[in-house]
């Protein structure tokens, strides 16, 4: 049995509008949330045109001209902007009947390209039970027929599996939001034994160590530590005649000094350093969770990943700006002359 995708009705209207405006095809991303029972699509985002395509609403006439790298870059930028709990869970293509036959092959390539790019940037590892299927939505611009299939991105040889696509109104209207603020004070040494040390590489190593602390942190939801497999909404009253809940869960505290691990002990190491990097500030994060009997572990996982992604993305943007303004050849020399660097992370 294939997966079922519940999509916001506004997504259907958006896709319909695109089908009348852009010929012979248009591609884009599907944004939403995965769960063990069903998947939710709350937004569709068209691939932005490149400079040479902005003059009109016409795409190249053949699918071979689809710019896989451009779509992948777009997915990376979009994923940076998403709050916790939301991800790029698929791609779509709206094509004329003549191009529909080859559309699935094009979508499959794009899905695996996006996953490869996003995996490189992650500082966290997917859970064993995590949903790894991604959607490939094909819409015929003439008949409006929709074909949805999924591919398992953990299996490079994965073949297409059929999936159901259904529309639902106000899909995310009663989703739950969880907010937290995490104070960051990360000290990253620059080893003197690495004369050609790379500032970006050292920062990434420091963030990796910090992300493990976040993974091991204790999360208090409304002042309580809850069991991972407990329902997030357990003990809350439903409003009569309504599916919404009377209390919005939003107050989350992150205790980074406590560890849920057993008797793990760290060892101290003395190293000669030529400088250091300090990441200081407060990171305000938010995660959204569906309201279909969500588990505590789903909410905590979404918030953890948003915390880690937020700081990692801001550091990446900083280095990208450095490369743009100074040039790639300046990055190494810049790191070699730094004695003490402090990055202030604003909420």
Helices and strands as residue ranges (DSSP letters): E 4-8, H 9-21, E 25-34, E 39-46, G 51-53, G 63-65, H 68-81, E 87-95, H 97-100, H 103-121, E 133-140, E 146-152, E 161-162, E 164-168, E 176-191, H 199-215, E 218-221, E 252-255, E 273-289, H 296-326, H 328-337, E 340-345
